[in-house]
């Protein structure tokens, strides 16, 4: 029946049997006939060919096949030791499941159900979710017509296993079915707690973040973990100070003093807090720090569990929120160290999303975050943490876009990303990915109106209404931010200024990583451009304030924004009439973007310098700068932007000189298995090392 077997586990036939029936004699004959082969350990054998195994199975009459297999399974179950049974668990359970157990007495059926439960748990621990569902559902079917009444504990465990496995495999329908069965039949809230955790996760990935927060906080309250309905700065500061005192000794010892957390209810609460943290980031940012601090406090008081690296990474993000980017980076590294020591990949997606998406970008070249984010995606998908995996892709897309990666490449990638997000019903991630996909298409000329985020991918009015309905404040703010950026790029400064006031959420608490820096940058550019148009000193003050914010980040070690400071200074000096300082800063901005590889910002710096030369009457230099900007925009893939520049400055640009320009090739997909060793990411990884060397000087 099996392709191979270790006969050291076999109990020989009775002494009364004739020698011809002794197993060793039968094996010897089979070996001589070439039917089976002996393996290296001398006690294991295998069929010489799959077709021989198939022919052997066909010798069994069809109407007896199921019973025959079941009897083999029963024999193995009775004869194997506990260690041997654990090694061959899936084989034994598969043999017992083909037939016969349903006609056995109830006690035998329950025993086989327990075996299916053990097999389901083992499959889940190896992230084999489809086999886990198969074994758990088979186990439920063996518990009879009233499993919740007659075998309550086993029924509860099996239903929880099926619900978790369905969620991890991306089946919302299956998850909903089994979560509802648990909530309808569980006797106490304690028994429903795990189902509430799964339900909160499911609501979150579907984009129903407010419902997820409500359900999650209700479940935590039932377990004695309460949060005030109104979060104040004082309550946050108090919790932060208390946590900082607890955590400081651990930073010096690598948290070696912490024991292993054993209370399963606390572990479940940690998992629930982890999910709620992501939800609060979207809809209730004032609640988010309190959730994170509670996770850290539980880890310090109860020990380390699988969610502790998430807690410490998120705490590092809080430090960044409070301006301590160096401290945040150190905490992120401590989280990565704990993650490595945990020897499990189940939290890689969540930890990498926080560390590389929200922490490291404040102190390291933003390019360096891309490969770890893709690794987070891969590990998340492999371990069933699909929500974190997809958000890693979203963050990766943001980084690639604002790092000036080829728009043609990004368009191809986003098409695959969004298709996968739809397949797994990851509506929250899909909403964000769609925003950037449409943004890419607008810059490339793939929409009727380049400043309206409506086209083949999304409709900005529909996604706005959906986000308002689900109270996803973060997505609303990023939608406005993308609109502001497009208005600025295509020359409608007043519209950009009008929409800028709706984007403040992006810069709140630094929780958006590099996107927060880009937000301040474009806010400064819009403000100084409006100051030029209206001769408005108030707009100048806003631009200067934003420039100083970015300059402080740069002075604190953020290597990703030096060119932004220079370009904003150049624009401010231009407004003040200091042409020498303006020209010097424009040139420095162009040089710095070239070193960092931010091709789109290099195009923008050339464009702004060209406009500066137009204003002071240096038309030859203006033509050179604007022509260079046109070529770089087109090389990036932003054809609509390049054509808009040509149209706005038709009297300066020579169209004949703009013809011999080509876009970057799109390259290979980062979703493929060769992601680390070939394609554009290999070039990207080499490029990041070069950028790191350049920016370190």
C-alpha positions in Angstrom: 0.0 0.0 0.0 2.8 2.4 0.9 5.7 3.2 -1.4 8.2 2.3 1.3 8.2 0.9 4.9 10.5 0.2 7.8 10.0 -3.4 8.8 11.9 -2.9 12.1 8.5 -1.7 13.2 6.8 -4.9 12.1 5.8 -7.5 14.7 6.5 -10.9 13.1 3.9 -13.6 12.5 3.2 -16.3 15.2 5.7 -19.2 15.5 3.0 -21.6 14.4 3.0 -20.2 10.9 5.0 -22.1 8.2 8.3 -20.7 7.1 6.9 -19.8 3.7 4.7 -17.2 5.5 7.5 -15.7 7.5 7.8 -12.0 6.5 11.6 -12.2 5.9 11.1 -15.1 3.5 8.4 -13.3 1.6 10.6 -10.2 1.4 13.5 -12.2 0.1 11.4 -13.7 -2.7 10.1 -10.2 -3.7 13.7 -8.8 -3.8 14.9 -11.7 -6.0 12.0 -11.1 -8.3 12.9 -7.4 -8.6 9.6 -6.2 -7.1 11.0 -4.4 -4.1 14.4 -3.0 -3.0 16.2 -2.9 0.3 17.2 0.6 1.5 20.5 1.5 3.2 19.4 1.0 6.8 18.8 -2.8 6.1 15.3 -2.8 7.7 13.5 -0.5 5.2 12.2 -1.5 1.8 10.5 0.2 -1.1 8.7 -0.8 -4.3 11.1 -0.9 -7.2 8.7 1.2 -9.3 5.4 3.1 -8.8 3.7 0.8 -11.3 4.6 -2.3 -9.3 3.0 -0.7 -6.3 -0.1 0.2 -8.4 -0.2 -3.4 -9.8 0.0 -4.8 -6.2 -2.9 -2.6 -5.2 -5.0 -3.8 -8.1 -4.6 -7.4 -6.9 -6.9 -6.5 -4.1 -10.6 -6.8 -5.1 -12.2 -3.4 -5.4 -15.0 -4.2 -3.0 -12.5 -5.3 -0.4 -9.9 -2.5 -0.9 -11.2 0.0 1.7 -11.6 -2.7 4.4 -8.2 -4.1 3.5 -6.5 -0.8 4.0 -8.5 -0.1 7.2 -7.3 -3.4 8.6 -3.7 -2.5 7.9 -4.3 0.8 9.6 -5.8 -1.0 12.7 -2.9 -3.4 12.8 -0.3 -0.6 12.7 -2.2 1.3 15.3 -2.2 -1.7 17.7 1.4 -2.8 17.1 3.4 0.5 16.7 5.0 2.1 19.7 4.1 5.7 20.5 7.3 7.0 18.8 6.7 4.8 15.7 3.1 6.0 15.5 4.1 9.6 15.6 6.6 9.0 12.8 4.0 7.3 10.6 0.9 9.3 11.9 -0.3 10.5 8.5 0.1 7.0 6.9 -1.9 5.4 9.7 -4.6 8.0 9.7 -5.0 7.9 5.9 -5.4 4.1 6.1 -8.0 4.3 8.8 -9.9 7.0 7.0 -10.5 5.1 3.8 -13.3 2.9 5.2 -14.4 0.8 8.1 -14.1 3.2 11.1 -17.6 4.4 10.7 -19.0 0.9 11.3 -16.9 0.4 14.4 -18.1 0.9 18.0 -18.2 4.5 19.3 -15.1 4.2 21.4 -13.1 3.1 18.4 -14.5 5.9 16.3 -13.5 8.4 19.0 -10.0 7.0 19.1 -9.7 7.4 15.3 -11.1 11.0 15.7 -8.4 11.8 18.2 -5.8 10.4 15.8 -7.2 12.7 13.1 -7.0 15.6 15.6 -3.3 14.8 16.2 -2.7 14.6 12.4 -4.5 17.9 11.9 -2.4 19.6 14.6 0.8 18.2 13.1 -0.2 19.4 9.6 -1.0 22.9 10.9 2.4 23.1 12.7 4.1 22.6 9.3 1.7 25.1 7.6 0.1 22.3 5.5 -3.4 23.8 5.8 -5.3 21.7 3.2 -4.3 18.4 5.0 -5.1 20.0 8.3 -8.6 20.8 7.2 -9.0 17.3 5.7 -8.0 15.5 9.0 -9.9 17.9 11.3 -13.1 17.5 9.3 -12.7 13.7 9.2 -12.2 13.8 13.0 -15.5 15.8 13.4 -17.4 13.3 11.3 -16.3 10.5 13.5 -17.7 12.1 16.7 -21.3 11.2 15.7 -24.5 13.1 15.2 -24.2 15.3 18.3 -20.4 16.0 18.7 -21.0 19.2 20.7 -23.1 17.3 23.2 -21.3 14.0 23.5 -17.7 15.0 22.8 -17.6 18.7 23.6 -13.8 19.2 24.2 -12.7 17.3 21.1 -15.3 18.9 19.0 -14.2 22.4 20.1 -10.6 21.7 19.4 -11.3 20.2 15.9 -13.6 23.1 15.0 -11.0 25.7 16.0 -8.4 23.8 14.0 -10.6 23.9 10.9 -11.4 27.6 11.3 -7.7 28.6 11.7 -6.7 26.5 8.8 -9.4 27.9 6.5 -8.4 31.4 7.5 -4.7 30.8 6.9 -5.5 29.3 3.5 -7.5 32.4 2.5 -11.0 30.8 2.6 -13.3 33.5 4.1 -16.4 31.3 3.5 -14.9 28.3 5.3 -13.6 30.5 8.1 -17.0 32.1 8.6 -18.8 28.8 8.7 -16.7 27.2 11.4 -16.3 30.4 13.5 -20.1 30.7 13.6 -20.4 27.0 14.6 -18.0 27.6 17.5 -19.8 30.8 18.6 -23.1 29.0 18.5 -22.1 25.9 20.4 -19.3 26.9 22.8 -20.4 26.8 26.4 -18.4 29.7 27.8 -16.7 32.9 26.5 -13.4 31.3 27.4 -14.2 28.6 24.9 -15.2 31.2 22.3 -12.1 33.3 22.8 -10.0 31.6 20.0 -12.9 32.0 17.6 -13.1 35.7 18.4 -9.4 36.0 17.6 -9.9 34.4 14.2 -13.0 36.5 13.6 -11.1 39.7 14.3 -8.3 38.7 11.9 -10.9 37.9 9.2 -12.7 41.2 9.6 -9.3 43.1 9.5 -8.1 41.6 6.2 -11.5 42.2 4.6 -11.1 45.9 5.4 -13.8 46.0 8.1 -11.3 47.5 10.6 -13.9 49.2 12.8 -15.8 46.0 13.3 -12.5 44.2 14.0 -11.6 46.7 16.6 -15.1 46.5 18.3 -15.0 42.6 18.3 -11.4 42.5 19.5 -11.8 45.0 22.3 -14.9 43.2 23.5 -13.0 39.9 23.6 -10.1 41.5 25.5 -12.5 43.2 27.9 -14.0 39.8 28.7 -10.5 38.5 29.5 -9.8 41.4 31.8 -7.8 43.6 29.4 -9.5 47.0 29.2 -8.9 50.2 27.3 -10.5 53.6 27.8 -13.0 54.7 25.1 -11.2 58.0 25.0 -7.4 58.0 24.5 -5.6 61.1 25.7 -2.0 62.2 25.4 -1.7 61.9 29.2 -2.9 58.3 29.2 -0.5 57.4 26.4 2.4 59.2 28.0 1.7 57.4 31.4 1.6 54.0 29.7 4.7 54.8 27.7 6.7 55.9 30.8 5.7 52.8 32.7 6.7 50.5 29.8 10.0 52.3 29.3 11.0 51.5 32.9 10.1 47.9 32.4 11.9 47.4 29.2 15.1 49.3 29.8 16.9 46.4 31.6 16.1 44.0 28.8 17.9 46.2 26.2 21.1 45.7 28.1 20.8 41.9 28.3 19.0 41.0 25.1 15.9 40.1 27.2 17.6 36.9 28.3 16.0 37.1 31.7 12.5 36.6 30.2 11.0 33.1 30.6 8.9 31.3 28.0 5.2 32.3 28.1 3.0 29.2 28.9 -0.4 30.7 29.5 -2.3 29.9 26.3 -5.0 32.6 27.0 -2.3 35.3 27.3 -0.7 34.1 24.1 -4.1 34.4 22.4 -4.5 37.9 23.8 -1.1 38.8 22.4 -2.2 37.6 19.0 -5.4 39.6 19.3 -3.5 42.7 20.3 -1.2 42.3 17.4 -4.1 42.3 14.9 -5.8 45.2 16.7 -2.6 47.2 16.4 -2.8 47.0 12.6 -6.5 47.9 12.6 -5.9 50.9 14.9 -3.2 52.1 12.6 -5.9 52.4 9.9 -8.8 53.8 11.8 -7.9 54.8 15.4 -4.3 56.0 15.6 -4.6 57.2 19.2 -5.5 53.7 20.4 -2.5 52.1 18.6 0.3 53.0 21.1 -1.8 51.7 24.0 -2.3 48.4 22.3 1.4 48.1 21.6 2.4 49.1 25.1 0.1 46.5 26.5 1.7 43.8 24.4 5.2 44.8 25.7 3.9 44.8 29.3 2.4 41.3 28.9 5.7 40.0 27.5 7.7 41.5 30.4 5.3 40.2 33.0 4.5 36.7 31.5 7.4 35.9 29.3 8.3 35.5 25.6 5.9 34.0 23.1 5.7 33.9 19.3 4.1 37.4 19.3 6.8 39.1 21.4 9.0 40.1 18.5 6.0 41.8 17.0 5.5 43.7 20.3 9.1 44.8 20.5 9.2 45.8 16.9 6.0 47.8 17.3 7.5 49.4 20.4 10.4 50.5 18.2 7.9 52.2 16.0 6.5 54.1 19.0 10.0 55.3 19.7 10.2 56.6 16.1 6.8 58.2 16.6 8.3 60.1 19.5 11.3 61.2 17.5 13.8 58.7 18.9 14.6 57.0 15.5 17.9 55.6 16.8 16.2 54.0 19.8 13.5 52.7 17.5 16.1 51.2 15.2 17.8 49.4 18.2 14.5 48.1 19.3 13.7 46.8 15.8 17.1 45.0 15.8 16.2 43.4 19.2 12.9 42.3 17.7 14.7 40.7 14.7 17.1 38.9 17.1 14.2 37.5 19.1 12.5 36.5 15.9 15.6 34.6 14.8 15.9 32.9 18.2 12.2 31.8 18.1 13.1 29.5 15.1 9.7 29.9 13.5 8.7 31.8 10.4 5.1 32.5 11.5 5.7 36.1 12.5 8.3 37.0 9.9 5.7 38.9 7.8 4.4 41.0 10.7 7.9 41.8 12.1 9.4 42.6 8.7 6.5 44.8 7.9 7.1 46.9 11.0 10.9 46.9 11.1 11.6 47.4 7.4 8.4 49.3 6.5 8.2 51.7 9.4 11.5 51.8 11.4 14.6 51.2 9.3 13.7 53.8 6.6 14.4 56.5 9.2 18.1 55.6 9.6 19.0 53.4 6.5 18.7 53.8 2.7 15.1 53.1 1.9 16.3 50.7 -0.9 17.5 48.3 1.7 14.0 47.7 3.0 12.7 46.1 -0.3 14.3 42.7 -0.1 13.3 42.0 3.5 9.8 43.1 2.8 9.6 40.6 -0.1 11.0 38.0 2.3 8.2 39.0 4.7 5.7 38.4 1.9 7.2 35.0 1.1 7.3 33.8 4.7 3.8 35.2 5.4 2.3 33.3 2.5 4.1 30.1 3.4 2.9 30.2 7.1 -0.6 31.4 6.5 -0.2 35.0 7.6 -1.6 36.2 4.3 -2.7 39.6 5.7 0.8 40.6 6.7 2.2 39.1 3.5 0.0 41.3 1.4 0.7 44.4 3.4 4.4 43.7 3.0 3.8 43.8 -0.8 1.9 47.1 -0.4 4.8 48.6 1.5 7.2 47.3 -1.0 5.2 48.9 -3.8 5.3 52.3 -2.0 9.1 52.0 -1.5 9.7 51.1 -5.1 7.4 53.9 -6.4 9.0 56.6 -4.2 12.5 55.3 -4.9 12.0 55.9 -8.6 11.8 52.3 -9.8 10.6 51.7 -13.4 6.9 52.4 -13.7 6.5 49.9 -16.4 7.9 47.3 -14.1 5.7 48.4 -11.2 2.6 48.3 -13.4 3.3 44.7 -14.3 3.9 43.8 -10.7 0.8 45.5 -9.4 -1.4 43.7 -11.8 -0.1 40.4 -10.3 -0.3 41.7 -6.7 -3.9 42.9 -7.0 -4.9 39.6 -8.7 -3.5 37.7 -5.8 -5.1 40.0 -3.3 -8.5 39.5 -4.9 -8.0 35.7 -4.9 -7.3 35.7 -1.2 -10.0 38.3 -0.5 -7.5 40.7 1.1 -9.6 43.8 0.6 -7.6 46.0 3.0 -4.3 45.5 1.1 -6.1 45.6 -2.2 -7.4 49.1 -1.5 -3.9 50.4 -0.9 -2.4 48.6 -3.8 -5.1 49.9 -6.2 -4.3 53.5 -5.1 -0.7 53.1 -6.2 -1.6 51.0 -9.3 -3.9 53.8 -10.6 -1.2 56.4 -9.6 1.3 54.6 -11.8 -1.1 54.4 -14.7 -1.9 58.1 -14.3 1.8 59.0 -14.5 2.2 56.7 -17.5 -0.7 58.2 -19.4 -3.1 55.3 -18.7 -6.1 57.4 -17.7 -8.2 60.0 -19.4 -7.4 62.7 -16.8 -4.0 62.4 -15.1 -5.0 64.2 -12.0 -8.1 62.1 -11.3 -7.5 58.6 -9.8 -10.2 57.0 -11.9 -9.5 54.5 -14.6 -9.3 50.8 -15.3 -8.2 49.9 -11.8 -10.3 52.1 -9.5 -12.7 54.9 -9.2 -11.6 57.5 -6.7 -15.2 58.4 -5.6 -16.1 54.8 -5.1 -13.0 54.0 -3.0 -13.5 57.2 -1.0 -17.1 56.2 -0.2 -16.0 52.6 0.7 -13.2 53.9 2.9 -15.5 56.3 4.7 -18.1 53.5 5.2 -15.4 51.3 6.7 -13.7 54.2 8.6 -10.3 53.5 7.1 -8.9 57.0 7.8 -5.4 56.1 6.7 -6.5 55.0 3.2 -8.6 58.2 2.8 -5.6 60.3 3.7 -3.3 58.5 1.3 -5.9 58.9 -1.5 -5.9 62.6 -0.8 -2.1 62.6 -0.7 -1.8 60.9 -4.1 -4.3 63.4 -5.5 -2.2 66.3 -4.1 1.0 64.8 -5.7 -0.7 64.5 -9.1 -2.1 68.0 -9.0 1.4 69.3 -8.2 3.1 67.3 -10.9 0.6 68.4 -13.5 0.8 72.1 -12.6 -2.5 72.7 -10.7 -1.0 74.2 -7.6 -4.2 75.7 -6.1 -6.0 72.3 -6.3 -3.0 70.7 -4.7 -3.0 73.2 -1.9 -6.8 72.7 -1.4 -6.4 68.9 -1.0 -3.2 69.2 1.1 -5.2 70.1 4.2 -6.9 66.6 4.0 -3.6 64.7 4.2 -2.5 65.5 7.7 -3.2 62.0 8.9 -0.2 60.7 6.8 2.3 62.5 8.9 0.7 61.6 12.2 3.1 59.7 14.5 5.6 58.8 11.8 3.6 55.6 11.3 3.9 55.6 7.5 7.7 55.5 7.4 9.2 56.9 4.3 5.8 58.0 3.0 5.6 60.5 5.9 8.9 62.1 4.6 7.5 62.3 1.1 4.3 63.8 2.4 6.2 66.6 4.2 8.3 67.1 1.0 5.4 67.6 -1.3 3.6 69.6 1.3 6.6 72.0 1.3 6.7 72.1 -2.5 3.0 72.9 -2.8 3.3 75.6 -0.2 6.3 77.4 -1.7 4.7 77.1 -5.2 1.5 78.7 -3.8 3.6 81.4 -2.2 5.1 82.1 -5.6 1.7 82.4 -7.2 0.0 84.4 -4.5 3.0 86.2 -3.0 1.9 84.7 0.3 4.2 84.9 3.3 2.0 82.5 5.3 2.6 79.8 2.6 6.3 80.6 2.8 6.3 80.0 6.6 4.5 76.6 6.0 7.1 75.6 3.4 10.0 76.7 5.7 8.5 74.8 8.6 8.2 71.6 6.5 11.8 72.1 5.2 13.1 72.3 8.8 11.2 69.2 9.8 12.8 67.2 7.0 16.2 68.8 7.7 15.9 67.7 11.3 15.3 64.1 10.1 18.3 64.4 7.8 20.5 65.7 10.6 19.3 62.8 12.7 20.6 60.3 10.2 17.9 59.9 7.6 19.9 59.5 4.3 16.8 59.4 2.1 15.8 63.1 2.4 19.0 65.1 1.9 18.0 66.0 -1.7 14.5 67.0 -0.4 16.0 69.5 2.0 18.2 70.9 -0.8 15.3 71.2 -3.3 13.1 72.9 -0.7 15.8 75.3 0.2 16.4 76.1 -3.4 12.7 76.9 -3.9 12.7 79.1 -0.8 15.8 81.0 -1.8 14.3 81.5 -5.3 11.2 83.0 -3.7 13.4 85.3 -1.6 15.4 86.4 -4.6 18.7 84.8 -3.6 19.6 83.3 -7.0 23.1 82.2 -6.0 22.0 80.1 -3.1 19.0 78.8 -5.1 21.2 77.7 -7.9 23.7 76.1 -5.5 21.0 74.1 -3.8 19.3 73.0 -7.0 22.6 71.6 -8.2 23.2 69.9 -4.9 19.7 68.3 -5.0 20.4 67.0 -8.5 23.8 65.5 -7.5 22.3 63.9 -4.4 19.4 62.3 -6.2 21.8 60.9 -8.7 23.9 59.3 -5.9 20.8 57.9 -4.2 19.3 56.6 -7.4 16.0 58.5 -7.0 15.5 59.0 -10.7 12.0 60.6 -10.3 13.3 63.2 -7.8 16.2 63.9 -10.1 13.7 64.6 -12.9 11.8 66.9 -10.5 14.9 68.7 -9.4 15.9 69.3 -13.1 12.4 70.5 -13.8 12.3 73.0 -10.9 15.8 74.3 -11.8 14.7 74.8 -15.4 11.7 76.8 -14.2 14.1 78.8 -12.0 16.3 79.6 -15.0 13.1 80.7 -17.0 12.2 83.1 -14.2 15.7 84.7 -14.2 15.9 84.8 -18.0 18.7 82.2 -18.5 16.8 80.5 -21.4 19.7 78.3 -22.7 20.2 76.8 -19.2 16.4 76.5 -18.8 16.2 74.5 -22.0 19.0 72.2 -20.9 17.4 71.5 -17.5 13.9 71.0 -18.8 15.1 68.8 -21.6 17.0 66.7 -19.1 13.9 66.5 -16.9 11.8 65.4 -19.9 14.2 62.6 -20.7 14.4 61.4 -17.1 10.6 61.5 -16.7 10.2 59.4 -19.8 13.0 57.0 -18.8 11.2 56.5 -15.5 8.1 55.6 -17.5 6.0 58.7 -16.7 5.0 59.5 -20.3 2.0 61.6 -19.2 4.1 63.7 -17.0 6.8 64.2 -19.7 4.2 65.2 -22.3 2.6 67.6 -19.8 6.1 69.2 -19.2 6.5 69.5 -23.0 3.1 71.1 -23.3 3.6 73.6 -20.5 7.0 74.7 -21.7 6.6 74.3 -25.4 8.3 77.7 -26.0 11.4 76.5 -24.2 11.8 72.8 -25.1 12.9 71.7 -28.5 10.7 68.7 -29.5 13.3 67.4 -31.9 15.8 66.8 -29.1 13.3 64.8 -27.1 12.8 62.0 -29.6 15.6 59.6 -28.9 14.5 58.7 -25.4 13.6 55.2 -24.2 12.0 53.8 -21.0 13.7 51.3 -18.7 12.9 47.6 -19.4 10.3 46.2 -17.0 12.4 43.2 -15.8 11.1 40.0 -14.2 8.4 39.6 -11.5 9.4 39.7 -7.9 6.7 37.0 -7.2 8.7 34.4 -9.0 10.9 31.8 -7.3 14.1 33.4 -8.6 13.3 36.6 -6.7 16.6 36.7 -4.8 19.0 35.7 -7.5 17.8 37.3 -10.7 15.6 39.9 -12.3 15.5 43.6 -11.3 15.7 42.8 -7.6 19.2 41.5 -8.0 20.0 44.8 -9.7 18.2 46.6 -6.9 20.1 44.7 -4.1 23.4 45.6 -5.8 22.2 49.2 -6.2 21.3 49.4 -2.5 24.8 48.3 -1.5 26.2 51.1 -3.8 23.8 53.6 -2.4 24.7 52.6 1.2 28.4 53.1 0.4 27.7 56.5 -1.2 25.4 57.8 1.5 27.6 56.7 4.4 30.2 59.4 3.4 
